[in-house]
Amino acid sequence: MPETRRRDPGALRIAGFDAAELAGGLIVFAGGCAVALGATSYRLGELTRMGPGYFPMVVGTVLALMGLGLVLASRTTATSLPVLRLRPALAVFAGLIFWALTIERLGLAPSTLGLVILVSLAQDRPSPVMIGATAIFLIAFSIGVFIYALAIPIPAIRW
């Protein structure tokens, strides 16, 4: 069953458009246009022999069209802005910074464990079982992919 949006009487509207949806659509449209414009400085080639600018041109065009779709859809919707919660964003940011600063000093496994623990703080009630299961899976997966499959010279644990 498709999701239907109800009109929110407290939503900000600009010339009949929902302000939040309009802003998002314009941002996506502008980003798509920028990518497509940047792709023109590279050789595009043809569909059978794509040049280095072909893929960015297609992606930029698709993004611009999606942005236009969002702008048009903002005419019929009215939503209020979501509540800004800083804790999840800060937890994810802290986890990524921790991982980046400790990957060379501690190794892949301890850095990934710290990343999972810090990112789990984004939840209201993190489950220790889920944190442990996620950490074990991500550590095993990253060691398998990065150390064994791709042969990236980084130790799993640095002593």
Secondary structure as UniProt FT lines:
FT   TURN            9..10
FT   STRAND          13..14
FT   TURN            15..16
FT   STRAND          17..18
FT   HELIX           19..39
FT   TURN            40..41
FT   TURN            52..53
FT   HELIX           54..73
FT   TURN            74..76
FT   HELIX           86..106
FT   HELIX           108..120
FT   TURN            121..122
FT   HELIX           128..142
FT   HELIX           143..149
//
